Amino acid sequence: MTDPGPPPNAKAIMESVNEALQGLELEPHETSEILGFANRELPHLHTPEDSYFILGSYRDPYLRRLRIVQNELDKRLGTYPFLMADLSELDIDRLPVFRIRFTLLAAHADTIVAVYEQDAGGEVTELGKISTTPYFNKSYVLPRDYAWMTDQNLDTEADVIAAAATIYFNDGLDEAATKEELDSLIATANKNDISLTTPDVIERLENRDDSEHAPVSYSWVHLNEFRLFELHNRCFAWSSPDDLRDIVHEVP
């Protein structure tokens, strides 16, 4: 089989890799391996099909939810939804290959869809990357059991309690910060004609059975990143696999 040679956009590819690696000097075989990966995988992202780069945990059972998203997107006409795990590897021991593969795929995919169910693992790094330029404007996050306190999402008392639980049971906040965030939440709820006070909410949360507590507890860093996406209408929460199937339809 003949060598296909470098891709036509080899210079741009290597410039993005150089930026990702902070100007690290590459050895010739490393450059060749990276361009080979680009030759194999990037042409799929340069077709008329809409490409969706799906992020999240590859551990079971989380991987099953990524497959749900992939399957739902695949039902659309003219789409190419993919996971990095399904693509070829880079055989370069010296370099941070995840960083290289992520940079190339994220830069060339049309849309990035990230599924979150925990506050640990590689998803933390991915969230930090897609919440900044140049990826933010084409990224959407789908966090399980997420509730926040933006005005448009506090339509009912149940919404307020769910958002309050996210704050109250978060280990990343001290007592003063918890009270401040709850007070802000209640002020927003009151503007929406929901009659609750901070003591009311705390009492209801403390009197719940353990089985009622939110099964996912995100770090405060996660919550603030989700809030940014939410404010830009790029955050869609879900609670069950059926919810996830439905919410995928919100992703353009």
C-alpha positions as protocol buffer text, in pm:
chain_id: "A"
residue {
  index: 1
  type: MET
  ca { x: 0 y: 0 z: 0 }
}
residue {
  index: 2
  type: THR
  ca { x: 145 y: 337 z: -98 }
}
residue {
  index: 3
  type: ASP
  ca { x: 198 y: 613 z: 153 }
}
residue {
  index: 4
  type: PRO
  ca { x: -89 y: 862 z: 109 }
}
residue {
  index: 5
  type: GLY
  ca { x: 148 y: 1144 z: 195 }
}
residue {
  index: 6
  type: PRO
  ca { x: 71 y: 1439 z: 422 }
}
residue {
  index: 7
  type: PRO
  ca { x: -282 y: 1581 z: 429 }
}
residue {
  index: 8
  type: PRO
  ca { x: -339 y: 1900 z: 227 }
}
residue {
  index: 9
  type: ASN
  ca { x: -383 y: 2102 z: 545 }
}
residue {
  index: 10
  type: ALA
  ca { x: -73 y: 1958 z: 711 }
}
residue {
  index: 11
  type: LYS
  ca { x: 67 y: 2301 z: 798 }
}
residue {
  index: 12
  type: ALA
  ca { x: -250 y: 2408 z: 984 }
}
residue {
  index: 13
  type: ILE
  ca { x: -268 y: 2071 z: 1161 }
}
residue {
  index: 14
  type: MET
  ca { x: 86 y: 2095 z: 1288 }
}
residue {
  index: 15
  type: GLU
  ca { x: 34 y: 2457 z: 1394 }
}
residue {
  index: 16
  type: SER
  ca { x: -258 y: 2351 z: 1617 }
}
residue {
  index: 17
  type: VAL
  ca { x: -54 y: 2061 z: 1756 }
}
residue {
  index: 18
  type: ASN
  ca { x: 238 y: 2295 z: 1820 }
}
residue {
  index: 19
  type: GLU
  ca { x: 7 y: 2528 z: 2013 }
}
residue {
  index: 20
  type: ALA
  ca { x: -137 y: 2237 z: 2214 }
}
residue {
  index: 21
  type: LEU
  ca { x: 212 y: 2121 z: 2306 }
}
residue {
  index: 22
  type: GLN
  ca { x: 332 y: 2472 z: 2393 }
}
residue {
  index: 23
  type: GLY
  ca { x: 594 y: 2480 z: 2119 }
}
residue {
  index: 24
  type: LEU
  ca { x: 756 y: 2146 z: 2205 }
}
residue {
  index: 25
  type: GLU
  ca { x: 1001 y: 2038 z: 1935 }
}
residue {
  index: 26
  type: LEU
  ca { x: 885 y: 1717 z: 1769 }
}
residue {
  index: 27
  type: GLU
  ca { x: 1096 y: 1436 z: 1629 }
}
residue {
  index: 28
  type: PRO
  ca { x: 1040 y: 1345 z: 1263 }
}
residue {
  index: 29
  type: HIS
  ca { x: 867 y: 1014 z: 1340 }
}
residue {
  index: 30
  type: GLU
  ca { x: 631 y: 1194 z: 1581 }
}
residue {
  index: 31
  type: THR
  ca { x: 528 y: 1443 z: 1314 }
}
residue {
  index: 32
  type: SER
  ca { x: 475 y: 1157 z: 1072 }
}
residue {
  index: 33
  type: GLU
  ca { x: 256 y: 967 z: 1321 }
}
residue {
  index: 34
  type: ILE
  ca { x: 42 y: 1275 z: 1391 }
}
residue {
  index: 35
  type: LEU
  ca { x: -9 y: 1346 z: 1021 }
}
residue {
  index: 36
  type: GLY
  ca { x: -95 y: 979 z: 969 }
}
residue {
  index: 37
  type: PHE
  ca { x: -366 y: 1008 z: 1236 }
}
residue {
  index: 38
  type: ALA
  ca { x: -496 y: 1321 z: 1064 }
}
residue {
  index: 39
  type: ASN
  ca { x: -504 y: 1137 z: 730 }
}
residue {
  index: 40
  type: ARG
  ca { x: -706 y: 852 z: 881 }
}
residue {
  index: 41
  type: GLU
  ca { x: -955 y: 1040 z: 1095 }
}
residue {
  index: 42
  type: LEU
  ca { x: -998 y: 1403 z: 990 }
}
residue {
  index: 43
  type: PRO
  ca { x: -1142 y: 1342 z: 640 }
}
residue {
  index: 44
  type: HIS
  ca { x: -1455 y: 1204 z: 810 }
}
residue {
  index: 45
  type: LEU
  ca { x: -1500 y: 1549 z: 965 }
}
residue {
  index: 46
  type: HIS
  ca { x: -1463 y: 1735 z: 634 }
}
residue {
  index: 47
  type: THR
  ca { x: -1767 y: 1591 z: 460 }
}
residue {
  index: 48
  type: PRO
  ca { x: -2116 y: 1743 z: 416 }
}
residue {
  index: 49
  type: GLU
  ca { x: -2227 y: 1536 z: 715 }
}
residue {
  index: 50
  type: ASP
  ca { x: -2262 y: 1711 z: 1052 }
}
residue {
  index: 51
  type: SER
  ca { x: -1996 y: 1568 z: 1283 }
}
residue {
  index: 52
  type: TYR
  ca { x: -2054 y: 1535 z: 1659 }
}
residue {
  index: 53
  type: PHE
  ca { x: -1760 y: 1473 z: 1895 }
}
residue {
  index: 54
  type: ILE
  ca { x: -1907 y: 1302 z: 2204 }
}
residue {
  index: 55
  type: LEU
  ca { x: -1722 y: 1342 z: 2534 }
}
residue {
  index: 56
  type: GLY
  ca { x: -1765 y: 1171 z: 2871 }
}
residue {
  index: 57
  type: SER
  ca { x: -1646 y: 878 z: 3078 }
}
residue {
  index: 58
  type: TYR
  ca { x: -1562 y: 554 z: 2901 }
}
residue {
  index: 59
  type: ARG
  ca { x: -1607 y: 351 z: 3218 }
}
residue {
  index: 60
  type: ASP
  ca { x: -1912 y: 133 z: 3263 }
}
residue {
  index: 61
  type: PRO
  ca { x: -2195 y: 224 z: 3314 }
}
residue {
  index: 62
  type: TYR
  ca { x: -2120 y: 579 z: 3197 }
}
residue {
  index: 63
  type: LEU
  ca { x: -2014 y: 459 z: 2853 }
}
residue {
  index: 64
  type: ARG
  ca { x: -2368 y: 331 z: 2796 }
}
residue {
  index: 65
  type: ARG
  ca { x: -2499 y: 686 z: 2817 }
}
residue {
  index: 66
  type: LEU
  ca { x: -2246 y: 803 z: 2559 }
}
residue {
  index: 67
  type: ARG
  ca { x: -2372 y: 532 z: 2328 }
}
residue {
  index: 68
  type: ILE
  ca { x: -2728 y: 654 z: 2383 }
}
residue {
  index: 69
  type: VAL
  ca { x: -2625 y: 1001 z: 2268 }
}
residue {
  index: 70
  type: GLN
  ca { x: -2434 y: 856 z: 1974 }
}
residue {
  index: 71
  type: ASN
  ca { x: -2729 y: 641 z: 1867 }
}
residue {
  index: 72
  type: GLU
  ca { x: -2977 y: 929 z: 1893 }
}
residue {
  index: 73
  type: LEU
  ca { x: -2757 y: 1159 z: 1688 }
}
residue {
  index: 74
  type: ASP
  ca { x: -2698 y: 882 z: 1435 }
}
residue {
  index: 75
  type: LYS
  ca { x: -3074 y: 869 z: 1372 }
}
residue {
  index: 76
  type: ARG
  ca { x: -3052 y: 1213 z: 1212 }
}
residue {
  index: 77
  type: LEU
  ca { x: -2991 y: 1228 z: 840 }
}
residue {
  index: 78
  type: GLY
  ca { x: -2640 y: 1324 z: 736 }
}
residue {
  index: 79
  type: THR
  ca { x: -2460 y: 1297 z: 1072 }
}
residue {
  index: 80
  type: TYR
  ca { x: -2134 y: 1144 z: 1192 }
}
residue {
  index: 81
  type: PRO
  ca { x: -2137 y: 1109 z: 1573 }
}
residue {
  index: 82
  type: PHE
  ca { x: -1820 y: 958 z: 1719 }
}
residue {
  index: 83
  type: LEU
  ca { x: -1626 y: 890 z: 2038 }
}
residue {
  index: 84
  type: MET
  ca { x: -1251 y: 931 z: 2058 }
}
residue {
  index: 85
  type: ALA
  ca { x: -1235 y: 571 z: 2188 }
}
residue {
  index: 86
  type: ASP
  ca { x: -1363 y: 444 z: 1853 }
}
residue {
  index: 87
  type: LEU
  ca { x: -1082 y: 605 z: 1654 }
}
residue {
  index: 88
  type: SER
  ca { x: -723 y: 499 z: 1595 }
}
residue {
  index: 89
  type: GLU
  ca { x: -454 y: 556 z: 1854 }
}
residue {
  index: 90
  type: LEU
  ca { x: -132 y: 755 z: 1831 }
}
residue {
  index: 91
  type: ASP
  ca { x: 179 y: 544 z: 1886 }
}
residue {
  index: 92
  type: ILE
  ca { x: 398 y: 811 z: 2042 }
}
residue {
  index: 93
  type: ASP
  ca { x: 513 y: 721 z: 2393 }
}
residue {
  index: 94
  type: ARG
  ca { x: 693 y: 1049 z: 2465 }
}
residue {
  index: 95
  type: LEU
  ca { x: 405 y: 1287 z: 2398 }
}
residue {
  index: 96
  type: PRO
  ca { x: 69 y: 1353 z: 2570 }
}
residue {
  index: 97
  type: VAL
  ca { x: -132 y: 1179 z: 2300 }
}
residue {
  index: 98
  type: PHE
  ca { x: -472 y: 1254 z: 2453 }
}
residue {
  index: 99
  type: ARG
  ca { x: -402 y: 1625 z: 2424 }
}
residue {
  index: 100
  type: ILE
  ca { x: -304 y: 1589 z: 2059 }
}
residue {
  index: 101
  type: ARG
  ca { x: -601 y: 1373 z: 1959 }
}
residue {
  index: 102
  type: PHE
  ca { x: -845 y: 1594 z: 2150 }
}
residue {
  index: 103
  type: THR
  ca { x: -709 y: 1911 z: 1990 }
}
residue {
  index: 104
  type: LEU
  ca { x: -734 y: 1776 z: 1636 }
}
residue {
  index: 105
  type: LEU
  ca { x: -1079 y: 1621 z: 1676 }
}
residue {
  index: 106
  type: ALA
  ca { x: -1230 y: 1912 z: 1866 }
}
residue {
  index: 107
  type: ALA
  ca { x: -1094 y: 2165 z: 1618 }
}
residue {
  index: 108
  type: HIS
  ca { x: -1237 y: 1986 z: 1315 }
}
residue {
  index: 109
  type: ALA
  ca { x: -1570 y: 1853 z: 1452 }
}
residue {
  index: 110
  type: ASP
  ca { x: -1880 y: 2061 z: 1384 }
}
residue {
  index: 111
  type: THR
  ca { x: -2030 y: 2012 z: 1732 }
}
residue {
  index: 112
  type: ILE
  ca { x: -1905 y: 1887 z: 2069 }
}
residue {
  index: 113
  type: VAL
  ca { x: -2149 y: 1712 z: 2305 }
}
residue {
  index: 114
  type: ALA
  ca { x: -2029 y: 1630 z: 2657 }
}
residue {
  index: 115
  type: VAL
  ca { x: -2216 y: 1404 z: 2903 }
}
residue {
  index: 116
  type: TYR
  ca { x: -2148 y: 1439 z: 3277 }
}
residue {
  index: 117
  type: GLU
  ca { x: -2246 y: 1215 z: 3567 }
}
residue {
  index: 118
  type: GLN
  ca { x: -1963 y: 1266 z: 3815 }
}
residue {
  index: 119
  type: ASP
  ca { x: -1699 y: 1517 z: 3920 }
}
residue {
  index: 120
  type: ALA
  ca { x: -1393 y: 1296 z: 3873 }
}
residue {
  index: 121
  type: GLY
  ca { x: -1200 y: 1146 z: 3585 }
}
residue {
  index: 122
  type: GLY
  ca { x: -1089 y: 1282 z: 3250 }
}
residue {
  index: 123
  type: GLU
  ca { x: -1421 y: 1459 z: 3201 }
}
residue {
  index: 124
  type: VAL
  ca { x: -1295 y: 1731 z: 3436 }
}
residue {
  index: 125
  type: THR
  ca { x: -1014 y: 1817 z: 3196 }
}
residue {
  index: 126
  type: GLU
  ca { x: -1245 y: 1806 z: 2896 }
}
residue {
  index: 127
  type: LEU
  ca { x: -1494 y: 2041 z: 3063 }
}
residue {
  index: 128
  type: GLY
  ca { x: -1220 y: 2295 z: 3121 }
}
residue {
  index: 129
  type: LYS
  ca { x: -1117 y: 2276 z: 2758 }
}
residue {
  index: 130
  type: ILE
  ca { x: -1460 y: 2309 z: 2595 }
}
residue {
  index: 131
  type: SER
  ca { x: -1566 y: 2598 z: 2817 }
}
residue {
  index: 132
  type: THR
  ca { x: -1302 y: 2822 z: 2659 }
}
residue {
  index: 133
  type: THR
  ca { x: -1223 y: 2957 z: 2314 }
}
residue {
  index: 134
  type: PRO
  ca { x: -1212 y: 2816 z: 2048 }
}
residue {
  index: 135
  type: TYR
  ca { x: -1446 y: 2530 z: 2145 }
}
residue {
  index: 136
  type: PHE
  ca { x: -1715 y: 2694 z: 2356 }
}
residue {
  index: 137
  type: ASN
  ca { x: -1938 y: 2819 z: 2074 }
}
residue {
  index: 138
  type: LYS
  ca { x: -1985 y: 2470 z: 1933 }
}
residue {
  index: 139
  type: SER
  ca { x: -2008 y: 2280 z: 2263 }
}
residue {
  index: 140
  type: TYR
  ca { x: -2307 y: 2155 z: 2462 }
}
residue {
  index: 141
  type: VAL
  ca { x: -2306 y: 1991 z: 2805 }
}
residue {
  index: 142
  type: LEU
  ca { x: -2555 y: 1729 z: 2924 }
}
residue {
  index: 143
  type: PRO
  ca { x: -2513 y: 1689 z: 3302 }
}
residue {
  index: 144
  type: ARG
  ca { x: -2721 y: 1434 z: 3493 }
}
residue {
  index: 145
  type: ASP
  ca { x: -2924 y: 1560 z: 3791 }
}
residue {
  index: 146
  type: TYR
  ca { x: -2808 y: 1916 z: 3746 }
}
residue {
  index: 147
  type: ALA
  ca { x: -3016 y: 2207 z: 3867 }
}
residue {
  index: 148
  type: TRP
  ca { x: -2920 y: 2571 z: 3889 }
}
residue {
  index: 149
  type: MET
  ca { x: -3083 y: 2893 z: 3977 }
}
residue {
  index: 150
  type: THR
  ca { x: -3115 y: 3103 z: 3666 }
}
residue {
  index: 151
  type: ASP
  ca { x: -3452 y: 3277 z: 3650 }
}
residue {
  index: 152
  type: GLN
  ca { x: -3590 y: 3089 z: 3352 }
}
residue {
  index: 153
  type: ASN
  ca { x: -3533 y: 2751 z: 3520 }
}
residue {
  index: 154
  type: LEU
  ca { x: -3712 y: 2825 z: 3848 }
}
residue {
  index: 155
  type: ASP
  ca { x: -4073 y: 2782 z: 3744 }
}
residue {
  index: 156
  type: THR
  ca { x: -4190 y: 2564 z: 4033 }
}
residue {
  index: 157
  type: GLU
  ca { x: -4119 y: 2494 z: 4398 }
}
residue {
  index: 158
  type: ALA
  ca { x: -3967 y: 2159 z: 4295 }
}
residue {
  index: 159
  type: ASP
  ca { x: -3717 y: 2344 z: 4075 }
}
residue {
  index: 160
  type: VAL
  ca { x: -3610 y: 2555 z: 4372 }
}
residue {
  index: 161
  type: ILE
  ca { x: -3567 y: 2253 z: 4600 }
}
residue {
  index: 162
  type: ALA
  ca { x: -3362 y: 2072 z: 4336 }
}
residue {
  index: 163
  type: ALA
  ca { x: -3136 y: 2374 z: 4291 }
}
residue {
  index: 164
  type: ALA
  ca { x: -3108 y: 2415 z: 4669 }
}
residue {
  index: 165
  type: ALA
  ca { x: -3000 y: 2050 z: 4707 }
}
residue {
  index: 166
  type: THR
  ca { x: -2721 y: 2111 z: 4456 }
}
residue {
  index: 167
  type: ILE
  ca { x: -2592 y: 2388 z: 4681 }
}
residue {
  index: 168
  type: TYR
  ca { x: -2668 y: 2247 z: 5027 }
}
residue {
  index: 169
  type: PHE
  ca { x: -2508 y: 1907 z: 4975 }
}
residue {
  index: 170
  type: ASN
  ca { x: -2199 y: 2040 z: 4802 }
}
residue {
  index: 171
  type: ASP
  ca { x: -1882 y: 1968 z: 5001 }
}
residue {
  index: 172
  type: GLY
  ca { x: -1693 y: 2241 z: 4818 }
}
residue {
  index: 173
  type: LEU
  ca { x: -1877 y: 2521 z: 4998 }
}
residue {
  index: 174
  type: ASP
  ca { x: -1826 y: 2634 z: 5355 }
}
residue {
  index: 175
  type: GLU
  ca { x: -2118 y: 2739 z: 5574 }
}
residue {
  index: 176
  type: ALA
  ca { x: -2101 y: 3106 z: 5483 }
}
residue {
  index: 177
  type: ALA
  ca { x: -2083 y: 3039 z: 5108 }
}
residue {
  index: 178
  type: THR
  ca { x: -2371 y: 2791 z: 5131 }
}
residue {
  index: 179
  type: LYS
  ca { x: -2592 y: 3047 z: 5305 }
}
residue {
  index: 180
  type: GLU
  ca { x: -2500 y: 3317 z: 5054 }
}
residue {
  index: 181
  type: GLU
  ca { x: -2585 y: 3095 z: 4757 }
}
residue {
  index: 182
  type: LEU
  ca { x: -2911 y: 2976 z: 4914 }
}
residue {
  index: 183
  type: ASP
  ca { x: -3015 y: 3333 z: 4991 }
}
residue {
  index: 184
  type: SER
  ca { x: -2946 y: 3428 z: 4629 }
}
residue {
  index: 185
  type: LEU
  ca { x: -3149 y: 3132 z: 4509 }
}
residue {
  index: 186
  type: ILE
  ca { x: -3446 y: 3219 z: 4731 }
}
residue {
  index: 187
  type: ALA
  ca { x: -3435 y: 3583 z: 4620 }
}
residue {
  index: 188
  type: THR
  ca { x: -3458 y: 3467 z: 4259 }
}
residue {
  index: 189
  type: ALA
  ca { x: -3740 y: 3224 z: 4344 }
}
residue {
  index: 190
  type: ASN
  ca { x: -3936 y: 3499 z: 4521 }
}
residue {
  index: 191
  type: LYS
  ca { x: -3914 y: 3715 z: 4208 }
}
residue {
  index: 192
  type: ASN
  ca { x: -4083 y: 3427 z: 4028 }
}
residue {
  index: 193
  type: ASP
  ca { x: -4366 y: 3430 z: 4284 }
}
residue {
  index: 194
  type: ILE
  ca { x: -4245 y: 3115 z: 4462 }
}
residue {
  index: 195
  type: SER
  ca { x: -4300 y: 3168 z: 4833 }
}
residue {
  index: 196
  type: LEU
  ca { x: -4010 y: 3001 z: 5012 }
}
residue {
  index: 197
  type: THR
  ca { x: -3753 y: 3118 z: 5264 }
}
residue {
  index: 198
  type: THR
  ca { x: -3400 y: 2994 z: 5323 }
}
residue {
  index: 199
  type: PRO
  ca { x: -3495 y: 2831 z: 5658 }
}
residue {
  index: 200
  type: ASP
  ca { x: -3791 y: 2659 z: 5485 }
}
residue {
  index: 201
  type: VAL
  ca { x: -3565 y: 2507 z: 5224 }
}
residue {
  index: 202
  type: ILE
  ca { x: -3298 y: 2397 z: 5472 }
}
residue {
  index: 203
  type: GLU
  ca { x: -3559 y: 2229 z: 5692 }
}
residue {
  index: 204
  type: ARG
  ca { x: -3703 y: 2039 z: 5398 }
}
residue {
  index: 205
  type: LEU
  ca { x: -3362 y: 1926 z: 5282 }
}
residue {
  index: 206
  type: GLU
  ca { x: -3255 y: 1810 z: 5628 }
}
residue {
  index: 207
  type: ASN
  ca { x: -3578 y: 1614 z: 5676 }
}
residue {
  index: 208
  type: ARG
  ca { x: -3547 y: 1416 z: 5355 }
}
residue {
  index: 209
  type: ASP
  ca { x: -3455 y: 1048 z: 5360 }
}
residue {
  index: 210
  type: ASP
  ca { x: -3105 y: 964 z: 5240 }
}
residue {
  index: 211
  type: SER
  ca { x: -3259 y: 790 z: 4940 }
}
residue {
  index: 212
  type: GLU
  ca { x: -3400 y: 1123 z: 4823 }
}
residue {
  index: 213
  type: HIS
  ca { x: -3067 y: 1301 z: 4813 }
}
residue {
  index: 214
  type: ALA
  ca { x: -2937 y: 1387 z: 4470 }
}
residue {
  index: 215
  type: PRO
  ca { x: -2733 y: 1088 z: 4344 }
}
residue {
  index: 216
  type: VAL
  ca { x: -2480 y: 1315 z: 4176 }
}
residue {
  index: 217
  type: SER
  ca { x: -2280 y: 1573 z: 4368 }
}
residue {
  index: 218
  type: TYR
  ca { x: -2070 y: 1800 z: 4149 }
}
residue {
  index: 219
  type: SER
  ca { x: -1783 y: 2015 z: 4263 }
}
residue {
  index: 220
  type: TRP
  ca { x: -1836 y: 2389 z: 4276 }
}
residue {
  index: 221
  type: VAL
  ca { x: -1602 y: 2422 z: 3978 }
}
residue {
  index: 222
  type: HIS
  ca { x: -1830 y: 2194 z: 3775 }
}
residue {
  index: 223
  type: LEU
  ca { x: -2140 y: 2386 z: 3876 }
}
residue {
  index: 224
  type: ASN
  ca { x: -1991 y: 2716 z: 3769 }
}
residue {
  index: 225
  type: GLU
  ca { x: -1891 y: 2575 z: 3431 }
}
residue {
  index: 226
  type: PHE
  ca { x: -2240 y: 2429 z: 3385 }
}
residue {
  index: 227
  type: ARG
  ca { x: -2387 y: 2766 z: 3477 }
}
residue {
  index: 228
  type: LEU
  ca { x: -2186 y: 2935 z: 3201 }
}
residue {
  index: 229
  type: PHE
  ca { x: -2321 y: 2689 z: 2945 }
}
residue {
  index: 230
  type: GLU
  ca { x: -2671 y: 2727 z: 3086 }
}
residue {
  index: 231
  type: LEU
  ca { x: -2664 y: 3104 z: 3051 }
}
residue {
  index: 232
  type: HIS
  ca { x: -2578 y: 3053 z: 2682 }
}
residue {
  index: 233
  type: ASN
  ca { x: -2855 y: 2792 z: 2635 }
}
residue {
  index: 234
  type: ARG
  ca { x: -2598 y: 2518 z: 2588 }
}
residue {
  index: 235
  type: CYS
  ca { x: -2672 y: 2311 z: 2901 }
}
residue {
  index: 236
  type: PHE
  ca { x: -2942 y: 2042 z: 2898 }
}
residue {
  index: 237
  type: ALA
  ca { x: -2996 y: 1841 z: 3218 }
}
residue {
  index: 238
  type: TRP
  ca { x: -3137 y: 1488 z: 3242 }
}
residue {
  index: 239
  type: SER
  ca { x: -3208 y: 1229 z: 3512 }
}
residue {
  index: 240
  type: SER
  ca { x: -3271 y: 896 z: 3339 }
}
residue {
  index: 241
  type: PRO
  ca { x: -3168 y: 727 z: 3013 }
}
residue {
  index: 242
  type: ASP
  ca { x: -3510 y: 809 z: 2869 }
}
residue {
  index: 243
  type: ASP
  ca { x: -3461 y: 1174 z: 2966 }
}
residue {
  index: 244
  type: LEU
  ca { x: -3122 y: 1166 z: 2796 }
}
residue {
  index: 245
  type: ARG
  ca { x: -3271 y: 1031 z: 2473 }
}
residue {
  index: 246
  type: ASP
  ca { x: -3524 y: 1314 z: 2476 }
}
residue {
  index: 247
  type: ILE
  ca { x: -3277 y: 1587 z: 2565 }
}
residue {
  index: 248
  type: VAL
  ca { x: -3040 y: 1497 z: 2281 }
}
residue {
  index: 249
  type: HIS
  ca { x: -3302 y: 1646 z: 2049 }
}
residue {
  index: 250
  type: GLU
  ca { x: -3223 y: 1987 z: 2202 }
}
residue {
  index: 251
  type: VAL
  ca { x: -2871 y: 1972 z: 2059 }
}
residue {
  index: 252
  type: PRO
  ca { x: -2867 y: 2145 z: 1718 }
}
